Amino acid sequence: MAATVRRDEAITTPSHQHTEEQESSFTPISALEAVGIQRGEDASHSERCAACIAHASTLGAARDIKKFQEAGLFTADAIVMSSSRQLEKIKGISETKVAKAKEAAGKGGGNGRALYLDSENNFRPERLVQIAERFQLDHAFVLENVRCAPIWNDDMYEETLKMAKQLISEEEVRLIIFDSIMGVFRFEFSGRGELADRQQKLGKLVYGIKKMAAEYNIAVVFTNQMTADPGSVISSDAKKPVGGHVLAHLVDTRVYLRKGRGDQRIARIEDSPRLPVAEATFSISAGGVMDPTD
């Protein structure tokens, strides 16, 4: 039965049998075996035989995963974070196998599901289908791994987060997206008279989300809205993010997205506890985020 993403429930969850054995929050390097990176001697005889039969044209006699592990690389993320030059220095690992491993590891994701909290009615399942087609993935499987919860007022955030904790523990949710964190707050609280109440409620919500992210070891992404900054003397088109100091101080890494020339978009790291200020250029196509075309 094809999975669909519905919007008529607080959080949509298809019937799902949860197994006793939970998946890890990281992707072990052994997962790369599926693309022709062979398991080492720790695999059973039957596993090695099955792998040789399935990938006889590419595997040969080398035990690639064992070599990666001996070099101190035990997860898919370790492959992504290592340069091709570093990986090619591993004895017995060819340039072709490095390219295969990096491509496969880059598609690994968070090894779990995503929860999309939508306060702006922007979620479109058909976009996920297009992106899945680009990466040659089963779009029904992709949609099954995304949960969408519409948010219509600030009280729904608290209710949804309580349900989210259950989803995180039962369905291995590894990513939560708030689009946008300030959407309902700007409509629910208006004028300076309600500003203090808004900021207090916002601060409590974001702090609770940070604690949840640390407790369950998940990634959280907030999108935010921009507003004109008439007090700025640097630019005639100055803008600033809404949410004030409360949001700015509680978010770890802030990335400012803006339009560039033609189809180009620019992502700029404005603030981060571990990354320097930097920019990257990209474009958006039917298949998702791409390298710039211009």
ABEGO torsion letter per residue (X at the ends): XBBBBBAABABBBBBBBBBABBBBABBBAAAAAAAGBBBBAABBAAAAAAAAAAAAAAAEABBAAAAAAAAGBABAAAAAABBAAAAAABBGBBAAAAAAAAAAAAAAEAGBBBBBBBAAGABBAAAAAAAAAAAGBBAAAAAAABBBBBBABAAAAAAAAAAAAAAAAAAGBABBBBOBAAAAAAAABBEAAAAAAAAAAAAAAAAAAAAAAAAAGBBBBBBBBBBBBAABAABAABBBBBGEAAAAAABABBBBBBBBBEABBBBBBABBAABBBBBBBBBBBAAEBBBBAX
